[in-house]
Amino acid sequence: MESKGSQESTKKGQPRVVDKSNAARVSRVTKLFDEWLQDSSGYDEETWPQLKQALNENHSKSHKLFDE
């Protein structure tokens, strides 16, 4: 049986086929997350309280998504 990608082991020890295009996509997403983690602009600290409030206001009244 041939596959386009490489094989990686899963936790159960079963090989898993990883398509090369998926591996490239994962690599790009990982790089993006790394860039976000290195961002020290303060933008996320400034906007998170506003976003959290908006999400809580537009969510079910029975419970909030985030504790205050």
CHARMM internal coordinates of N, CA and C (Angstrom, degrees):
IC EDIT
DIST 1 N 1 CA 1.4479
DIST 1 CA 1 C 1.5217
ANGL 1 N 1 CA 1 C 108.76
DIST 1 C 2 N 1.3445
ANGL 1 CA 1 C 2 N 117.30
DIHE 1 N 1 CA 1 C 2 N 123.45
DIST 2 N 2 CA 1.4537
ANGL 1 C 2 N 2 CA 121.75
DIHE 1 CA 1 C 2 N 2 CA 179.10
DIST 2 CA 2 C 1.5092
ANGL 2 N 2 CA 2 C 109.93
DIHE 1 C 2 N 2 CA 2 C -100.31
DIST 2 C 3 N 1.3368
ANGL 2 CA 2 C 3 N 115.52
DIHE 2 N 2 CA 2 C 3 N 151.46
DIST 3 N 3 CA 1.4608
ANGL 2 C 3 N 3 CA 120.27
DIHE 2 CA 2 C 3 N 3 CA 175.67
DIST 3 CA 3 C 1.5152
ANGL 3 N 3 CA 3 C 108.50
DIHE 2 C 3 N 3 CA 3 C -135.29
DIST 3 C 4 N 1.3368
ANGL 3 CA 3 C 4 N 115.04
DIHE 3 N 3 CA 3 C 4 N 159.59
DIST 4 N 4 CA 1.4586
ANGL 3 C 4 N 4 CA 120.26
DIHE 3 CA 3 C 4 N 4 CA 179.46
DIST 4 CA 4 C 1.5176
ANGL 4 N 4 CA 4 C 112.12
DIHE 3 C 4 N 4 CA 4 C -76.28
DIST 4 C 5 N 1.3114
ANGL 4 CA 4 C 5 N 116.93
DIHE 4 N 4 CA 4 C 5 N -29.49
DIST 5 N 5 CA 1.4600
ANGL 4 C 5 N 5 CA 120.46
DIHE 4 CA 4 C 5 N 5 CA -172.78
DIST 5 CA 5 C 1.5043
ANGL 5 N 5 CA 5 C 112.58
DIHE 4 C 5 N 5 CA 5 C -108.14
DIST 5 C 6 N 1.3138
ANGL 5 CA 5 C 6 N 113.81
DIHE 5 N 5 CA 5 C 6 N -167.39
DIST 6 N 6 CA 1.4445
ANGL 5 C 6 N 6 CA 120.47
DIHE 5 CA 5 C 6 N 6 CA 178.59
DIST 6 CA 6 C 1.5165
ANGL 6 N 6 CA 6 C 108.62
DIHE 5 C 6 N 6 CA 6 C -98.82
DIST 6 C 7 N 1.3268
ANGL 6 CA 6 C 7 N 116.29
DIHE 6 N 6 CA 6 C 7 N 172.31
DIST 7 N 7 CA 1.4465
ANGL 6 C 7 N 7 CA 120.51
DIHE 6 CA 6 C 7 N 7 CA 178.40
DIST 7 CA 7 C 1.5104
ANGL 7 N 7 CA 7 C 109.75
DIHE 6 C 7 N 7 CA 7 C -109.77
DIST 7 C 8 N 1.3176
ANGL 7 CA 7 C 8 N 116.11
DIHE 7 N 7 CA 7 C 8 N 140.73
DIST 8 N 8 CA 1.4515
ANGL 7 C 8 N 8 CA 122.91
DIHE 7 CA 7 C 8 N 8 CA 174.67
DIST 8 CA 8 C 1.5130
ANGL 8 N 8 CA 8 C 107.29
DIHE 7 C 8 N 8 CA 8 C -124.76
DIST 8 C 9 N 1.3121
ANGL 8 CA 8 C 9 N 117.14
DIHE 8 N 8 CA 8 C 9 N 152.86
DIST 9 N 9 CA 1.4514
ANGL 8 C 9 N 9 CA 120.39
DIHE 8 CA 8 C 9 N 9 CA 177.23
DIST 9 CA 9 C 1.5187
ANGL 9 N 9 CA 9 C 110.09
DIHE 8 C 9 N 9 CA 9 C -84.81
DIST 9 C 10 N 1.3185
ANGL 9 CA 9 C 10 N 115.50
DIHE 9 N 9 CA 9 C 10 N 140.99
DIST 10 N 10 CA 1.4534
ANGL 9 C 10 N 10 CA 120.54
DIHE 9 CA 9 C 10 N 10 CA 173.83
DIST 10 CA 10 C 1.5121
ANGL 10 N 10 CA 10 C 108.01
DIHE 9 C 10 N 10 CA 10 C -94.37
DIST 10 C 11 N 1.3316
ANGL 10 CA 10 C 11 N 117.02
DIHE 10 N 10 CA 10 C 11 N 177.33
DIST 11 N 11 CA 1.4501
ANGL 10 C 11 N 11 CA 121.02
DIHE 10 CA 10 C 11 N 11 CA -179.51
DIST 11 CA 11 C 1.5174
ANGL 11 N 11 CA 11 C 111.32
DIHE 10 C 11 N 11 CA 11 C -59.91
DIST 11 C 12 N 1.3173
ANGL 11 CA 11 C 12 N 118.06
DIHE 11 N 11 CA 11 C 12 N -33.10
DIST 12 N 12 CA 1.4534
ANGL 11 C 12 N 12 CA 122.33
DIHE 11 CA 11 C 12 N 12 CA -178.46
DIST 12 CA 12 C 1.5219
ANGL 12 N 12 CA 12 C 111.89
DIHE 11 C 12 N 12 CA 12 C -83.37
DIST 12 C 13 N 1.3224
ANGL 12 CA 12 C 13 N 116.77
DIHE 12 N 12 CA 12 C 13 N -0.08
DIST 13 N 13 CA 1.4524
ANGL 12 C 13 N 13 CA 120.42
DIHE 12 CA 12 C 13 N 13 CA 178.07
DIST 13 CA 13 C 1.5147
ANGL 13 N 13 CA 13 C 114.37
DIHE 12 C 13 N 13 CA 13 C 85.78
DIST 13 C 14 N 1.3210
ANGL 13 CA 13 C 14 N 116.98
DIHE 13 N 13 CA 13 C 14 N 2.61
DIST 14 N 14 CA 1.4572
ANGL 13 C 14 N 14 CA 120.62
DIHE 13 CA 13 C 14 N 14 CA 178.97
DIST 14 CA 14 C 1.5196
ANGL 14 N 14 CA 14 C 108.99
DIHE 13 C 14 N 14 CA 14 C -84.57
DIST 14 C 15 N 1.3297
ANGL 14 CA 14 C 15 N 117.96
DIHE 14 N 14 CA 14 C 15 N 134.46
DIST 15 N 15 CA 1.4647
ANGL 14 C 15 N 15 CA 118.77
DIHE 14 CA 14 C 15 N 15 CA 177.71
DIST 15 CA 15 C 1.5221
ANGL 15 N 15 CA 15 C 110.54
DIHE 14 C 15 N 15 CA 15 C -66.33
DIST 15 C 16 N 1.3049
ANGL 15 CA 15 C 16 N 115.43
DIHE 15 N 15 CA 15 C 16 N 146.69
DIST 16 N 16 CA 1.4556
ANGL 15 C 16 N 16 CA 122.01
DIHE 15 CA 15 C 16 N 16 CA 179.87
DIST 16 CA 16 C 1.5230
ANGL 16 N 16 CA 16 C 107.09
DIHE 15 C 16 N 16 CA 16 C -126.86
DIST 16 C 17 N 1.2988
ANGL 16 CA 16 C 17 N 116.94
DIHE 16 N 16 CA 16 C 17 N 131.95
DIST 17 N 17 CA 1.4579
ANGL 16 C 17 N 17 CA 121.28
DIHE 16 CA 16 C 17 N 17 CA 179.51
DIST 17 CA 17 C 1.5214
ANGL 17 N 17 CA 17 C 108.14
DIHE 16 C 17 N 17 CA 17 C -82.09
DIST 17 C 18 N 1.3208
ANGL 17 CA 17 C 18 N 115.85
DIHE 17 N 17 CA 17 C 18 N 128.78
DIST 18 N 18 CA 1.4572
ANGL 17 C 18 N 18 CA 121.98
DIHE 17 CA 17 C 18 N 18 CA 177.71
DIST 18 CA 18 C 1.5194
ANGL 18 N 18 CA 18 C 107.67
DIHE 17 C 18 N 18 CA 18 C -114.93
DIST 18 C 19 N 1.3070
ANGL 18 CA 18 C 19 N 115.50
DIHE 18 N 18 CA 18 C 19 N 111.78
DIST 19 N 19 CA 1.4539
ANGL 18 C 19 N 19 CA 121.12
DIHE 18 CA 18 C 19 N 19 CA 179.18
DIST 19 CA 19 C 1.5272
ANGL 19 N 19 CA 19 C 108.70
DIHE 18 C 19 N 19 CA 19 C -63.58
DIST 19 C 20 N 1.3207
ANGL 19 CA 19 C 20 N 117.59
DIHE 19 N 19 CA 19 C 20 N 140.61
DIST 20 N 20 CA 1.4679
ANGL 19 C 20 N 20 CA 121.16
DIHE 19 CA 19 C 20 N 20 CA -177.77
DIST 20 CA 20 C 1.5216
ANGL 20 N 20 CA 20 C 112.25
DIHE 19 C 20 N 20 CA 20 C -61.08
DIST 20 C 21 N 1.3378
ANGL 20 CA 20 C 21 N 117.79
DIHE 20 N 20 CA 20 C 21 N -35.83
DIST 21 N 21 CA 1.4639
ANGL 20 C 21 N 21 CA 119.17
DIHE 20 CA 20 C 21 N 21 CA 178.81
DIST 21 CA 21 C 1.5268
ANGL 21 N 21 CA 21 C 110.29
DIHE 20 C 21 N 21 CA 21 C -68.47
DIST 21 C 22 N 1.3311
ANGL 21 CA 21 C 22 N 117.42
DIHE 21 N 21 CA 21 C 22 N -35.53
DIST 22 N 22 CA 1.4663
ANGL 21 C 22 N 22 CA 120.13
DIHE 21 CA 21 C 22 N 22 CA 176.21
DIST 22 CA 22 C 1.5184
ANGL 22 N 22 CA 22 C 109.99
DIHE 21 C 22 N 22 CA 22 C -68.29
DIST 22 C 23 N 1.3063
ANGL 22 CA 22 C 23 N 118.42
DIHE 22 N 22 CA 22 C 23 N -38.79
DIST 23 N 23 CA 1.4636
ANGL 22 C 23 N 23 CA 121.61
DIHE 22 CA 22 C 23 N 23 CA 178.70
DIST 23 CA 23 C 1.5276
ANGL 23 N 23 CA 23 C 110.09
DIHE 22 C 23 N 23 CA 23 C -62.62
DIST 23 C 24 N 1.3260
ANGL 23 CA 23 C 24 N 116.96
DIHE 23 N 23 CA 23 C 24 N -39.94
DIST 24 N 24 CA 1.4626
ANGL 23 C 24 N 24 CA 120.58
DIHE 23 CA 23 C 24 N 24 CA 178.20
DIST 24 CA 24 C 1.5283
ANGL 24 N 24 CA 24 C 110.39
DIHE 23 C 24 N 24 CA 24 C -66.48
DIST 24 C 25 N 1.3190
ANGL 24 CA 24 C 25 N 116.54
DIHE 24 N 24 CA 24 C 25 N -40.12
DIST 25 N 25 CA 1.4646
ANGL 24 C 25 N 25 CA 121.08
DIHE 24 CA 24 C 25 N 25 CA 178.92
DIST 25 CA 25 C 1.5297
ANGL 25 N 25 CA 25 C 110.24
DIHE 24 C 25 N 25 CA 25 C -64.36
DIST 25 C 26 N 1.3154
ANGL 25 CA 25 C 26 N 117.02
DIHE 25 N 25 CA 25 C 26 N -43.92
DIST 26 N 26 CA 1.4631
ANGL 25 C 26 N 26 CA 121.45
DIHE 25 CA 25 C 26 N 26 CA 178.15
DIST 26 CA 26 C 1.5243
ANGL 26 N 26 CA 26 C 109.96
DIHE 25 C 26 N 26 CA 26 C -61.59
DIST 26 C 27 N 1.3062
ANGL 26 CA 26 C 27 N 116.55
DIHE 26 N 26 CA 26 C 27 N -40.68
DIST 27 N 27 CA 1.4616
ANGL 26 C 27 N 27 CA 121.02
DIHE 26 CA 26 C 27 N 27 CA 179.09
DIST 27 CA 27 C 1.5318
ANGL 27 N 27 CA 27 C 111.14
DIHE 26 C 27 N 27 CA 27 C -61.99
DIST 27 C 28 N 1.3300
ANGL 27 CA 27 C 28 N 116.95
DIHE 27 N 27 CA 27 C 28 N -43.05
DIST 28 N 28 CA 1.4650
ANGL 27 C 28 N 28 CA 120.65
DIHE 27 CA 27 C 28 N 28 CA 179.41
DIST 28 CA 28 C 1.5276
ANGL 28 N 28 CA 28 C 111.54
DIHE 27 C 28 N 28 CA 28 C -66.06
DIST 28 C 29 N 1.3285
ANGL 28 CA 28 C 29 N 116.43
DIHE 28 N 28 CA 28 C 29 N -41.11
DIST 29 N 29 CA 1.4672
ANGL 28 C 29 N 29 CA 119.97
DIHE 28 CA 28 C 29 N 29 CA 179.05
DIST 29 CA 29 C 1.5240
ANGL 29 N 29 CA 29 C 110.31
DIHE 28 C 29 N 29 CA 29 C -65.94
DIST 29 C 30 N 1.3218
ANGL 29 CA 29 C 30 N 116.93
DIHE 29 N 29 CA 29 C 30 N -41.45
DIST 30 N 30 CA 1.4595
ANGL 29 C 30 N 30 CA 121.04
DIHE 29 CA 29 C 30 N 30 CA 177.85
DIST 30 CA 30 C 1.5188
ANGL 30 N 30 CA 30 C 110.68
DIHE 29 C 30 N 30 CA 30 C -60.72
DIST 30 C 31 N 1.3223
ANGL 30 CA 30 C 31 N 116.83
DIHE 30 N 30 CA 30 C 31 N -42.66
DIST 31 N 31 CA 1.4608
ANGL 30 C 31 N 31 CA 120.91
DIHE 30 CA 30 C 31 N 31 CA 178.33
DIST 31 CA 31 C 1.5303
ANGL 31 N 31 CA 31 C 110.63
DIHE 30 C 31 N 31 CA 31 C -62.91
DIST 31 C 32 N 1.3322
ANGL 31 CA 31 C 32 N 117.44
DIHE 31 N 31 CA 31 C 32 N -40.99
DIST 32 N 32 CA 1.4568
ANGL 31 C 32 N 32 CA 121.92
DIHE 31 CA 31 C 32 N 32 CA 178.66
DIST 32 CA 32 C 1.5306
ANGL 32 N 32 CA 32 C 110.48
DIHE 31 C 32 N 32 CA 32 C -62.67
DIST 32 C 33 N 1.3269
ANGL 32 CA 32 C 33 N 117.65
DIHE 32 N 32 CA 32 C 33 N -45.72
DIST 33 N 33 CA 1.4605
ANGL 32 C 33 N 33 CA 120.78
DIHE 32 CA 32 C 33 N 33 CA 177.84
DIST 33 CA 33 C 1.5238
ANGL 33 N 33 CA 33 C 111.32
DIHE 32 C 33 N 33 CA 33 C -61.25
DIST 33 C 34 N 1.3151
ANGL 33 CA 33 C 34 N 116.86
DIHE 33 N 33 CA 33 C 34 N -41.07
DIST 34 N 34 CA 1.4663
ANGL 33 C 34 N 34 CA 120.20
DIHE 33 CA 33 C 34 N 34 CA 177.59
DIST 34 CA 34 C 1.5318
ANGL 34 N 34 CA 34 C 110.92
DIHE 33 C 34 N 34 CA 34 C -60.43
DIST 34 C 35 N 1.3341
ANGL 34 CA 34 C 35 N 116.95
DIHE 34 N 34 CA 34 C 35 N -41.41
DIST 35 N 35 CA 1.4625
ANGL 34 C 35 N 35 CA 120.66
DIHE 34 CA 34 C 35 N 35 CA 177.76
DIST 35 CA 35 C 1.5232
ANGL 35 N 35 CA 35 C 110.99
DIHE 34 C 35 N 35 CA 35 C -64.04
DIST 35 C 36 N 1.3376
ANGL 35 CA 35 C 36 N 116.71
DIHE 35 N 35 CA 35 C 36 N -41.14
DIST 36 N 36 CA 1.4623
ANGL 35 C 36 N 36 CA 120.01
DIHE 35 CA 35 C 36 N 36 CA 178.42
DIST 36 CA 36 C 1.5244
ANGL 36 N 36 CA 36 C 111.02
DIHE 35 C 36 N 36 CA 36 C -62.65
DIST 36 C 37 N 1.3218
ANGL 36 CA 36 C 37 N 116.55
DIHE 36 N 36 CA 36 C 37 N -41.10
DIST 37 N 37 CA 1.4645
ANGL 36 C 37 N 37 CA 120.11
DIHE 36 CA 36 C 37 N 37 CA -179.48
DIST 37 CA 37 C 1.5229
ANGL 37 N 37 CA 37 C 112.11
DIHE 36 C 37 N 37 CA 37 C -65.51
DIST 37 C 38 N 1.3222
ANGL 37 CA 37 C 38 N 117.14
DIHE 37 N 37 CA 37 C 38 N -28.76
DIST 38 N 38 CA 1.4567
ANGL 37 C 38 N 38 CA 121.16
DIHE 37 CA 37 C 38 N 38 CA -179.58
DIST 38 CA 38 C 1.5271
ANGL 38 N 38 CA 38 C 112.63
DIHE 37 C 38 N 38 CA 38 C -84.68
DIST 38 C 39 N 1.3374
ANGL 38 CA 38 C 39 N 117.72
DIHE 38 N 38 CA 38 C 39 N -9.89
DIST 39 N 39 CA 1.4635
ANGL 38 C 39 N 39 CA 122.08
DIHE 38 CA 38 C 39 N 39 CA -178.65
DIST 39 CA 39 C 1.5240
ANGL 39 N 39 CA 39 C 109.96
DIHE 38 C 39 N 39 CA 39 C -66.74
DIST 39 C 40 N 1.3162
ANGL 39 CA 39 C 40 N 116.38
DIHE 39 N 39 CA 39 C 40 N 123.64
DIST 40 N 40 CA 1.4643
ANGL 39 C 40 N 40 CA 120.80
DIHE 39 CA 39 C 40 N 40 CA 179.32
DIST 40 CA 40 C 1.5314
ANGL 40 N 40 CA 40 C 110.83
DIHE 39 C 40 N 40 CA 40 C -119.45
DIST 40 C 41 N 1.3305
ANGL 40 CA 40 C 41 N 116.22
DIHE 40 N 40 CA 40 C 41 N 26.30
DIST 41 N 41 CA 1.4667
ANGL 40 C 41 N 41 CA 120.59
DIHE 40 CA 40 C 41 N 41 CA -177.13
DIST 41 CA 41 C 1.5206
ANGL 41 N 41 CA 41 C 113.02
DIHE 40 C 41 N 41 CA 41 C -72.92
DIST 41 C 42 N 1.3214
ANGL 41 CA 41 C 42 N 117.33
DIHE 41 N 41 CA 41 C 42 N -22.08
DIST 42 N 42 CA 1.4585
ANGL 41 C 42 N 42 CA 121.10
DIHE 41 CA 41 C 42 N 42 CA -177.39
DIST 42 CA 42 C 1.5155
ANGL 42 N 42 CA 42 C 113.20
DIHE 41 C 42 N 42 CA 42 C 88.09
DIST 42 C 43 N 1.3263
ANGL 42 CA 42 C 43 N 117.06
DIHE 42 N 42 CA 42 C 43 N -0.67
DIST 43 N 43 CA 1.4626
ANGL 42 C 43 N 43 CA 120.84
DIHE 42 CA 42 C 43 N 43 CA -177.39
DIST 43 CA 43 C 1.5225
ANGL 43 N 43 CA 43 C 111.51
DIHE 42 C 43 N 43 CA 43 C -59.44
DIST 43 C 44 N 1.3275
ANGL 43 CA 43 C 44 N 117.35
DIHE 43 N 43 CA 43 C 44 N -46.58
DIST 44 N 44 CA 1.4595
ANGL 43 C 44 N 44 CA 119.47
DIHE 43 CA 43 C 44 N 44 CA -177.46
DIST 44 CA 44 C 1.5271
ANGL 44 N 44 CA 44 C 111.97
DIHE 43 C 44 N 44 CA 44 C -65.79
DIST 44 C 45 N 1.3200
ANGL 44 CA 44 C 45 N 117.66
DIHE 44 N 44 CA 44 C 45 N -38.47
DIST 45 N 45 CA 1.4632
ANGL 44 C 45 N 45 CA 120.34
DIHE 44 CA 44 C 45 N 45 CA 177.84
DIST 45 CA 45 C 1.5336
ANGL 45 N 45 CA 45 C 111.46
DIHE 44 C 45 N 45 CA 45 C -65.63
DIST 45 C 46 N 1.3245
ANGL 45 CA 45 C 46 N 116.07
DIHE 45 N 45 CA 45 C 46 N -31.52
DIST 46 N 46 CA 1.4636
ANGL 45 C 46 N 46 CA 121.21
DIHE 45 CA 45 C 46 N 46 CA -179.88
DIST 46 CA 46 C 1.5284
ANGL 46 N 46 CA 46 C 111.82
DIHE 45 C 46 N 46 CA 46 C -76.68
DIST 46 C 47 N 1.3197
ANGL 46 CA 46 C 47 N 117.16
DIHE 46 N 46 CA 46 C 47 N -40.71
DIST 47 N 47 CA 1.4612
ANGL 46 C 47 N 47 CA 120.39
DIHE 46 CA 46 C 47 N 47 CA -173.41
DIST 47 CA 47 C 1.5211
ANGL 47 N 47 CA 47 C 114.26
DIHE 46 C 47 N 47 CA 47 C -90.89
DIST 47 C 48 N 1.3353
ANGL 47 CA 47 C 48 N 119.01
DIHE 47 N 47 CA 47 C 48 N -23.02
DIST 48 N 48 CA 1.4641
ANGL 47 C 48 N 48 CA 121.18
DIHE 47 CA 47 C 48 N 48 CA -177.13
DIST 48 CA 48 C 1.5288
ANGL 48 N 48 CA 48 C 112.51
DIHE 47 C 48 N 48 CA 48 C -56.33
DIST 48 C 49 N 1.3351
ANGL 48 CA 48 C 49 N 121.31
DIHE 48 N 48 CA 48 C 49 N -47.17
DIST 49 N 49 CA 1.4678
ANGL 48 C 49 N 49 CA 119.37
DIHE 48 CA 48 C 49 N 49 CA 179.82
DIST 49 CA 49 C 1.5359
ANGL 49 N 49 CA 49 C 112.68
DIHE 48 C 49 N 49 CA 49 C -58.44
DIST 49 C 50 N 1.3214
ANGL 49 CA 49 C 50 N 117.27
DIHE 49 N 49 CA 49 C 50 N -37.67
DIST 50 N 50 CA 1.4668
ANGL 49 C 50 N 50 CA 121.15
DIHE 49 CA 49 C 50 N 50 CA 179.04
DIST 50 CA 50 C 1.5268
ANGL 50 N 50 CA 50 C 110.59
DIHE 49 C 50 N 50 CA 50 C -67.87
DIST 50 C 51 N 1.3174
ANGL 50 CA 50 C 51 N 116.80
DIHE 50 N 50 CA 50 C 51 N -43.46
DIST 51 N 51 CA 1.4584
ANGL 50 C 51 N 51 CA 121.35
DIHE 50 CA 50 C 51 N 51 CA 179.30
DIST 51 CA 51 C 1.5203
ANGL 51 N 51 CA 51 C 110.59
DIHE 50 C 51 N 51 CA 51 C -64.45
DIST 51 C 52 N 1.3232
ANGL 51 CA 51 C 52 N 116.74
DIHE 51 N 51 CA 51 C 52 N -45.11
DIST 52 N 52 CA 1.4609
ANGL 51 C 52 N 52 CA 121.41
DIHE 51 CA 51 C 52 N 52 CA -179.76
DIST 52 CA 52 C 1.5290
ANGL 52 N 52 CA 52 C 110.35
DIHE 51 C 52 N 52 CA 52 C -60.04
DIST 52 C 53 N 1.3186
ANGL 52 CA 52 C 53 N 117.31
DIHE 52 N 52 CA 52 C 53 N -44.05
DIST 53 N 53 CA 1.4628
ANGL 52 C 53 N 53 CA 121.24
DIHE 52 CA 52 C 53 N 53 CA 179.10
DIST 53 CA 53 C 1.5272
ANGL 53 N 53 CA 53 C 110.46
DIHE 52 C 53 N 53 CA 53 C -61.67
DIST 53 C 54 N 1.3263
ANGL 53 CA 53 C 54 N 116.68
DIHE 53 N 53 CA 53 C 54 N -45.64
DIST 54 N 54 CA 1.4690
ANGL 53 C 54 N 54 CA 120.62
DIHE 53 CA 53 C 54 N 54 CA -179.37
DIST 54 CA 54 C 1.5245
ANGL 54 N 54 CA 54 C 111.22
DIHE 53 C 54 N 54 CA 54 C -63.22
DIST 54 C 55 N 1.3144
ANGL 54 CA 54 C 55 N 117.54
DIHE 54 N 54 CA 54 C 55 N -40.63
DIST 55 N 55 CA 1.4620
ANGL 54 C 55 N 55 CA 120.65
DIHE 54 CA 54 C 55 N 55 CA 179.27
DIST 55 CA 55 C 1.5225
ANGL 55 N 55 CA 55 C 110.69
DIHE 54 C 55 N 55 CA 55 C -65.33
DIST 55 C 56 N 1.3302
ANGL 55 CA 55 C 56 N 117.15
DIHE 55 N 55 CA 55 C 56 N -42.60
DIST 56 N 56 CA 1.4645
ANGL 55 C 56 N 56 CA 120.48
DIHE 55 CA 55 C 56 N 56 CA 178.44
DIST 56 CA 56 C 1.5247
ANGL 56 N 56 CA 56 C 111.60
DIHE 55 C 56 N 56 CA 56 C -65.15
DIST 56 C 57 N 1.3334
ANGL 56 CA 56 C 57 N 117.58
DIHE 56 N 56 CA 56 C 57 N -39.08
DIST 57 N 57 CA 1.4600
ANGL 56 C 57 N 57 CA 120.73
DIHE 56 CA 56 C 57 N 57 CA -179.15
DIST 57 CA 57 C 1.5192
ANGL 57 N 57 CA 57 C 112.11
DIHE 56 C 57 N 57 CA 57 C -68.11
DIST 57 C 58 N 1.3285
ANGL 57 CA 57 C 58 N 117.51
DIHE 57 N 57 CA 57 C 58 N -32.07
DIST 58 N 58 CA 1.4605
ANGL 57 C 58 N 58 CA 121.25
DIHE 57 CA 57 C 58 N 58 CA -176.69
DIST 58 CA 58 C 1.5254
ANGL 58 N 58 CA 58 C 112.92
DIHE 57 C 58 N 58 CA 58 C -97.70
DIST 58 C 59 N 1.3182
ANGL 58 CA 58 C 59 N 116.81
DIHE 58 N 58 CA 58 C 59 N 13.13
DIST 59 N 59 CA 1.4556
ANGL 58 C 59 N 59 CA 121.27
DIHE 58 CA 58 C 59 N 59 CA -179.96
DIST 59 CA 59 C 1.5271
ANGL 59 N 59 CA 59 C 109.21
DIHE 58 C 59 N 59 CA 59 C -104.60
DIST 59 C 60 N 1.2974
ANGL 59 CA 59 C 60 N 116.08
DIHE 59 N 59 CA 59 C 60 N 170.11
DIST 60 N 60 CA 1.4519
ANGL 59 C 60 N 60 CA 122.28
DIHE 59 CA 59 C 60 N 60 CA 179.30
DIST 60 CA 60 C 1.5329
ANGL 60 N 60 CA 60 C 110.87
DIHE 59 C 60 N 60 CA 60 C -50.05
DIST 60 C 61 N 1.2924
ANGL 60 CA 60 C 61 N 116.90
DIHE 60 N 60 CA 60 C 61 N 137.30
DIST 61 N 61 CA 1.4650
ANGL 60 C 61 N 61 CA 121.81
DIHE 60 CA 60 C 61 N 61 CA -179.82
DIST 61 CA 61 C 1.5240
ANGL 61 N 61 CA 61 C 111.67
DIHE 60 C 61 N 61 CA 61 C -71.26
DIST 61 C 62 N 1.3364
ANGL 61 CA 61 C 62 N 118.34
DIHE 61 N 61 CA 61 C 62 N -15.30
DIST 62 N 62 CA 1.4622
ANGL 61 C 62 N 62 CA 120.03
DIHE 61 CA 61 C 62 N 62 CA -178.27
DIST 62 CA 62 C 1.5223
ANGL 62 N 62 CA 62 C 113.08
DIHE 61 C 62 N 62 CA 62 C -70.72
DIST 62 C 63 N 1.3099
ANGL 62 CA 62 C 63 N 116.78
DIHE 62 N 62 CA 62 C 63 N -27.46
DIST 63 N 63 CA 1.4708
ANGL 62 C 63 N 63 CA 120.28
DIHE 62 CA 62 C 63 N 63 CA 176.10
DIST 63 CA 63 C 1.5288
ANGL 63 N 63 CA 63 C 109.62
DIHE 62 C 63 N 63 CA 63 C -158.89
DIST 63 C 64 N 1.2992
ANGL 63 CA 63 C 64 N 114.89
DIHE 63 N 63 CA 63 C 64 N 153.49
DIST 64 N 64 CA 1.4648
ANGL 63 C 64 N 64 CA 120.88
DIHE 63 CA 63 C 64 N 64 CA 179.25
DIST 64 CA 64 C 1.5267
ANGL 64 N 64 CA 64 C 109.55
DIHE 63 C 64 N 64 CA 64 C -95.28
DIST 64 C 65 N 1.3115
ANGL 64 CA 64 C 65 N 116.07
DIHE 64 N 64 CA 64 C 65 N 152.79
DIST 65 N 65 CA 1.4622
ANGL 64 C 65 N 65 CA 120.41
DIHE 64 CA 64 C 65 N 65 CA 177.07
DIST 65 CA 65 C 1.5229
ANGL 65 N 65 CA 65 C 111.37
DIHE 64 C 65 N 65 CA 65 C -72.23
DIST 65 C 66 N 1.3518
ANGL 65 CA 65 C 66 N 116.06
DIHE 65 N 65 CA 65 C 66 N -34.32
DIST 66 N 66 CA 1.4657
ANGL 65 C 66 N 66 CA 121.14
DIHE 65 CA 65 C 66 N 66 CA -174.12
DIST 66 CA 66 C 1.5191
ANGL 66 N 66 CA 66 C 108.85
DIHE 65 C 66 N 66 CA 66 C -129.21
DIST 66 C 67 N 1.3260
ANGL 66 CA 66 C 67 N 116.85
DIHE 66 N 66 CA 66 C 67 N 136.43
DIST 67 N 67 CA 1.4563
ANGL 66 C 67 N 67 CA 121.02
DIHE 66 CA 66 C 67 N 67 CA 174.10
DIST 67 CA 67 C 1.5233
ANGL 67 N 67 CA 67 C 108.47
DIHE 66 C 67 N 67 CA 67 C -75.02
DIST 67 C 68 N 1.2980
ANGL 67 CA 67 C 68 N 115.74
DIHE 67 N 67 CA 67 C 68 N 148.51
DIST 68 N 68 CA 1.4672
ANGL 67 C 68 N 68 CA 120.02
DIHE 67 CA 67 C 68 N 68 CA -179.67
DIST 68 CA 68 C 1.5033
ANGL 68 N 68 CA 68 C 110.16
DIHE 67 C 68 N 68 CA 68 C -99.98
END
COOR INIT
IC SEED 1 N 1 CA 1 C
IC BUILD
